[in-house]
């Protein structure tokens, strides 16, 4: 299981997993904790909440571990199954926690993480411009049909056509099949 205590002993591994150094993580964590507490208070005091504050399952991971989980996901873009295995939590918990942490990280500002603002509807780049800027983006796949030599005798052709229509594969006749039929 990955923990902050284990990773802080090996700074190069920490940087390769998260993309930031330990000191940058500590600075981000200090800013993050106050925003996280505000966001959690807002989430817990929402009007349509059915349970009292304090009800429900507590977080398995500490706040710094939640931040670490999300940074590892942002850096490596692992599947939720792999991420949950590495951090010792359930896949649904990993999904829920990363979504909540991402909202708080977004509040910290673009200068902290350098995320570009996603374009509004109709404001994105045109495909022609993207292909011009990134020519390796488009791969051409030739998926045209190739002619197949059909059998010449009518009986075999009918068997293949009927098999296609019924969704089954046509089985080639073999000598063992003839002997089985003749034995019946």
SULSULWO-V163218 format. One line per field, one symbol per residue. ss: DSSP state (a for helix, b for strand, c for the rest). phi: phi as a letter, one per 40 degrees, with the letter a starting at -180 (. if undefined). burial: + if it has 16 or more other C-alpha atoms within 10 Angstrom, else -. A space follows every 10 residues. Layout:
ss=???
phi=???
burial=???
This chain:
ss=cccaaaaccc aaaaaaaacc caaaaaaaaa aaaaaaaaaa aaaacccccc cccccccccc ccaaaaaaaa aaaaaaccca aaaaaaaccc aaaaaaaaaa aaaaaaaaca aaaccccccc ccccccaaaa aaacaaaccc cccccccccc cccaaaaaaa aaaaaacccc ccccaaaaaa aaac
phi=.cbccccccb cccdcccbgb cccccccccc ccdccccccc ccccbccccc bcchcgcccc bcccccccdc ccccccfccc ccccccbgbc cccccccccc cccccccchc ccbgcccccc dgbcccdccc cccbccccbc bcbccbcbcc cccccccccc ccccccgbcc cccbcccccc cccc
burial=--+---+--- ---++-++++ ++--+--++- -+--++--+- ---+------ ---------- +-++++++++ +++------+ --++--+--- +--++-++-+ +--++----- ---------- ---------- ---------- ---------- ---------+ ---------- ---------- ----
